[in-house]
Amino acid sequence: MRLVIARCSVDYVGRLTAHLPMAPRLLLMKADGSVSIHADDRAYKPLNWMNPPCKLREETLDGVLTWTVVHGKTGEKLILTIDEILHDSSHELGIDPGLVKDGVEAHLQELLAEHITTLGDGWTLVRREFMTAIGPVDILCRDHTGATVAIEIKRRGDIDGVEQLTRYLELLNRDPLLAPVKGIFAAQEIRPQARVLARDRGIECVTLDYDTLRGIERADTLF
């Protein structure tokens, strides 16, 4: 992973145009080919980003350093005009072992995937841990109409979980084989602020009863 702190402006050229004026920013270039641009706020959410595959071209014209990030499939571009580089380092992170879920949270995912019709008759499982460029969606399934549904599962549902599902949905809805994809935020307990944010983003909230799901499991294996 390459980390660059630079004073730069950023222009996006693609399906629309967007401009970030000159300011100090953190640029992350990952081994998977993704590039993201961060400010010193917004927590982990980037100001702009480019999913893999993409290529970085560095060039200097008339004394001005320009980085152009081009997406390999869509041709979209991020054009970074660099005024000053304050830090530039590269680090080999290796293969990440992945998130180790809380025992109850992991079991909730397993149980809901096994009994996906808990959400409604005619629902079917596509797969657990459906991988995206930014991490795995807990459950990908289809409802009774055949529409794609992405489910994020938490033991306690906070705003961070809704934000996480929002990012997954943004990526999944770019895939014509899956779109349109709707989201379900499922947890044993969902905080009111998370419900408000989810409703605002068109995400359904579902409260999971761990003991009931375990009861379903026991009933299936009783004999």
Secondary structure, DSSP 8 states (H G I E B T S, - for coil): -EEEEEEEEEEEESSSEEEEEEEEEEEEE-TTS-EEEE-SSSTT--SEEE-SSEEEEEEEETTEEEEEEEETTT--EEEEEEEEEEEEEE------------HHHHHHHHHHHHTGGGG-TT-EEEEEEEEETTEEEEEEEE-TTS-EEEEEEEEEE-HHHHHHHHHHHHHHTT-TTT-SEEEEEEEEEE-HHHHHHHHHTT-EEEE--HHHHHHHHHHHH--
